[in-house]
Amino acid sequence: MAKTGAVGIERAGGGGPPPPGAYRYRRRLPTVLSREEVSCLINAAGTLFRRTLLMTLYGTGMRRSELARLKVSDIDS
């Protein structure tokens, strides 16, 4: 029976477990928009509904999927 590494993967060469971090990828930092870019984006929305969606996303910092599941009863105003 072949020996497996710490993560349960055997390298093709049979040289033991892979080195730490061998299968990790670098995460990129998100691009941050300036106030002017955000303003242009919101103003470019075609309808009042889309503008409201963009303003809610920007104002709350929630994800798009969270906004899609938002209910009126979730709002405390």
C-alpha positions as CSV (number, residue, x, y, z in Angstrom):
1,M,0.0,0.0,0.0
2,A,1.3,3.4,-0.9
3,K,2.0,6.0,1.7
4,T,-0.1,9.2,1.5
5,G,0.9,12.7,2.5
6,A,-0.6,14.8,5.3
7,V,-3.4,15.9,3.0
8,G,-4.1,12.4,1.6
9,I,-2.4,13.1,-1.8
10,E,0.6,11.2,-3.1
11,R,2.9,13.0,-5.5
12,A,3.4,11.4,-8.9
13,G,7.1,10.9,-8.2
14,G,6.3,9.1,-5.0
15,G,8.5,11.5,-3.0
16,G,6.1,11.8,-0.1
17,P,3.6,14.5,0.8
18,P,3.6,17.8,-1.1
19,P,5.4,20.7,0.6
20,P,3.2,23.1,2.7
21,G,1.4,25.5,0.5
22,A,2.1,23.7,-2.7
23,Y,-1.6,23.7,-3.9
24,R,-2.6,27.1,-2.6
25,Y,-3.2,30.0,-4.9
26,R,-2.6,33.6,-4.3
27,R,-5.8,35.6,-3.5
28,R,-6.0,39.0,-5.2
29,L,-7.2,42.0,-3.2
30,P,-10.5,43.4,-4.5
31,T,-10.5,46.5,-6.6
32,V,-11.8,49.5,-4.6
33,L,-13.8,52.1,-6.6
34,S,-13.4,55.8,-6.0
35,R,-16.4,57.9,-4.9
36,E,-16.6,59.3,-8.4
37,E,-16.6,55.9,-10.0
38,V,-19.4,54.7,-7.6
39,S,-21.4,57.8,-8.4
40,C,-21.0,57.3,-12.2
41,L,-22.0,53.6,-11.8
42,I,-25.1,54.5,-9.8
43,N,-26.1,57.3,-12.1
44,A,-25.7,55.0,-15.2
45,A,-28.4,52.7,-13.9
46,G,-31.2,52.6,-16.4
47,T,-34.2,52.4,-14.1
48,L,-35.1,53.5,-10.6
49,F,-35.2,49.9,-9.6
50,R,-31.6,49.2,-10.7
51,R,-30.4,52.4,-9.1
52,T,-32.0,51.4,-5.8
53,L,-30.3,47.9,-6.0
54,L,-26.9,49.5,-6.6
55,M,-27.4,52.0,-3.8
56,T,-28.5,49.2,-1.4
57,L,-25.4,47.1,-2.4
58,Y,-23.1,50.0,-1.9
59,G,-24.7,51.4,1.2
60,T,-24.9,48.1,3.1
61,G,-21.9,46.2,1.7
62,M,-24.0,43.1,1.3
63,R,-23.4,40.6,-1.5
64,R,-25.5,40.3,-4.6
65,S,-26.9,37.0,-3.5
66,E,-27.9,38.4,-0.1
67,L,-29.7,41.3,-1.9
68,A,-31.5,38.8,-4.1
69,R,-32.9,37.1,-1.0
70,L,-33.8,40.3,0.9
71,K,-37.3,40.6,2.1
72,V,-39.3,43.7,3.1
73,S,-39.6,42.3,6.6
74,D,-35.7,42.2,6.9
75,I,-35.6,46.0,6.8
76,D,-35.9,47.8,10.2
77,S,-36.9,51.2,9.0
